[in-house]
Each structure stands twice: as C-alpha cells, then as structure tokens.
C-alpha cells in the first residue's frame, strides 16, 4: 500500500497521546468512567478523526459528512476527547464529563453533544445503526462513509451478527467496522468469559472482507484504513485491530479491573507521568 | 355513523404506505419476514429500492431504522407487536426513543387479533410497555379509516411513533371525511350520565354497549382515544367533570394501558369512579377472535355491566 509520511505519523501519535491524557484527566475528574477501553481505542480514533474522515467540525450536522458510531459506548471519554481536540467543542468542557447538566453524558447521546452521530451504551446496537445509515445513503444517493467501532466483548451480543449478516446481504458499500480487539472485558479476559475467536473466520463466513492491523501502530493504522475504505466500495469491510486494554498506562494495561475503575490520586499522578504530562493532577 | 362494514386495519395501512411512498421519496419500509402479514408487500412491489426485508431479525431491523432516520429517511418498521415491543425492547428504547430517532414502528397483530396463533403471538401488554417509554408517541387507531388517515400525519410528525394495528376485520366506524388529529380524542356521542372511553378497534363493541344503555334510559357519552400518549387530558377531565363516572375499554390487559392512563389523570386532577374493562391479568387462549374477545373481558355485556357499576359508585360517592 501507499507510503505514509513520517512527519504526519508523528503528529498523529502526538495527538493520540494528548487524547490519552485528556481521557485520564476527564475520568479522574468525573470520579468514574471507562478508561481501559478508551485508551485501547485512542490511536484508532485519532487516525479516523484527524486523517480519514470527511467531516467539518464547524458544521456537525452537515448532511454529506462521514459518520462514526461508537458501538462500544462505554468508551465515551475517548470519543469526547477526540471531538473536543478536533474542534467540535472546547477542551475545557471535558471536565464536565458525567456531571449533572453536562453535554457529556455517561454514554454518548447524539442529541446532546455536537459531533456525536449516534447514541450508544447498550452494547450490540451500533453496527445496526451504521448499516441503516449506509442504506439511507444508498436510497438518497449520498456516498458518505460510515465507521463503526466495536468492542471484542461486545461481539458476544447476537444483534452484532444479525447486522453482519444483513450488511453482507444488502451488499452495503462505504461501511467499515473496526473491532477494538483488546481481549479484556468487565469480568475478565474475553477468552475465559466467552470466547469470540476466531474473529477473522467468523466475519469472513458472514460475507465480510477482513483486514487486520496493529491498533497502536499509527503507520499501520493509516495504511490499513486506506485499504479498508478502498475495499468498502465493493461491500462491507471489518478491520480487526490488535490492541491492548489500558494502552499507555503500564499498570492498566491488559487488566480487566481497569475496564470501569477510576484511579486514586496516586494512580492518577503516575498515569499522567507515564503519558508525559507535566504538572500532574491539575485537571 | 355506525355501519356493518368490516375492514382490516392492516389492509388500509398497506395501501396507505404506497400512497405515502408516492408522496415522499424519503419514506422507507422495513419488514422482518412478515410482509404478507403486515401488508407491506404492496409497498415492496411499488418501491423495491426503498423496501428492506431484514429477515427474522427484529433487533437489527429496529437499530437499522434508527440509523436510517439519523441520515434523513422516514423509516416505517413493521412486525408483530410482541416482537416490535418485547423482542426488540432495548433497541426500541436505546436506539430509537432515547435519541428521538424519527422512526415509525407499526406494531401489527395487536391485542388478541392473531387469535388462532395463541398467546405467544398475541399482545395483551404492549401498551403498558410502550406507554412508559419517555416521550414516545403511541397511537391506536379505532378502525381502518383512522389507520389510513393517521399515516400521513405520523409521517409528517418529527419523532418516534409507535402505531398499533389489528390483524382482523373490524367495524368501520368513521366515514371518509374523518380527519385524524394527533393528540385529540374523538367524541362519538355526547352524553351526561357517564362516559365510555374506548381505545382501538373495540370501539364497535363500545358503541353497541352504549346503545344498550340508551335503551335503558341512560345518556352515556362515548369517546375514542386513539392517541394514547400524549393523552388528551382535557377530554378525560371533561368526561370526569361533566359526567362523573368513566368506563375504559381496551383490547389490552387491565394493567398499564388506557385504563391506567385515564385513572392517572383522573386521580391526579378530578377523582371520580373509573371502571376498567379489558383483558384480566392473564394470557388469553387460542380460538376465534370474536369469541376470545367475549371470553377475555370484552363482551358487550361486560361493558354494560361495568357501566352500571360505575354509575352505582358515582351515586354512592354523592
């Protein structure tokens, strides 16, 4: 595939790190929230919103925009951080996460937050919504693309496979699903709770084109998403992203305990220090 | 106003959808392998590019409808009421109602109307469920004419709507010049002694019961509430104030539907006797439709009996 500009890759890596810092700060400030699955998705979100998606933060409701559905809605903090950093609303607003009256609800709500294209939170819904968006695009003659980010534990929901079957059946174009394959869910590891592997074979047998990538290698993410977008002209594409839950904070990495836990003050300082944030807990 | 003509709501609905499709290119129709039952096959024949059969997968269909609505279509989702309401309850709640997606859910085979298929396919508690979903508009037309007249109004209304339809032929009550107004009760007969409030296709039986009461020298008011939510509170309160006793009649459990909605308003604002006629707190049975209605609480005799009881309570309270 095409060569990726090194300078551009570095810029995006820097942004992803900023998003991780913003996520840790906002969850700490809120007193609750889902860090593990937000940190595992930070690089993918950066590549989508800062490089691949055709969007205009000044016009969040632009009819022709690409859409993004965070099917794993508990990763709201990374979506909010991404949207804020991209210019949909001020970064300072991230400190209102989960507060009464805030636009940043515990899980994303499309009528509350500029840039949120679909409400999510109850797992398994997002791929259906993305499918419907593309069917609407077909009926209305609009070629916008739809990206859906799924969790791996989420694939245990039957609705995901109803949607997978239907997307292939309807031969939808411009639909790219990405699985954040971090191998950890709330109660433990995915393989011990309810195994979802072999993922590539499952999606392929449902009629999808399957790509894989290292979900923390920005160069790989950019190349693979380009390929996914190109291939999605001919039918739905899923990208299985190999990721690490809690990526970027050593003591959170790969730990189910960090699916939905808030750090203590000491943990918070250590997390920010590891992410290279100066000044510690000044959230 | 009353005639012996019988038409099934699903027939009027199916034909009405085709007219909607002609009038609005953004109307899309979704079905889950029951298009010959829901009568969406007429739309499918006319507009195949805007008709989507999702197979036997109602949860995905509901979620996809939400996505369509978020991208400018007006999707009409079609399946049996028990599936639209219970099988896909979380999709209805989380993907459609909470985000205010402009989806119209046509929940057909409401009440006992899928009589021979039995309790698995009947819906005796659907209204209780959807009425409690915040800010969801719930419409239960009284006959085929009202079902057809409601369609363009619901398509025009921006927001989620849950529409209950009946499978079987039911009496045609309204004439062709009837106008459907969302949120407004229809007064079929003025009266002063008590009010019979009907919801859905049982209206024919309610009017028969009213005739019996008239023959007994009483003067009942009869109103039909087709927009169960938001409820026409003023029509209910006028009935309470002006007639002093109410009987509600619905093809639904006596828990959570019209009877509950009316009782809530009356007890809050103008307490008066309310007798609830409906299906007792039980699953029904398999059998002929009209016989099921008779057996499970909705005979004309039962409505008349409830009216007499309401009148007795009214006198007792004076």
Interface residues (C-beta under 8 A of the other chain):
Chain A: X63 X67 X69 X109 X110 X111 X117 X118 X119 X120 X121 X122 X124 X125 X126 X127 X128 X129 X130 X131 X132 X133 X134 X135 X136 X137 X139 X140 X142 X144 X158 X159 X162 X163 X165 X166 X169 X170
Chain B: X26 X28 X49 X50 X52 X54 X55 X57 X59 X60 X61 X62 X63 X64 X65 X66 X67 X68 X69 X70 X71 X72 X73 X75 X90 X91 X93 X94 X95 X98 X99 X100
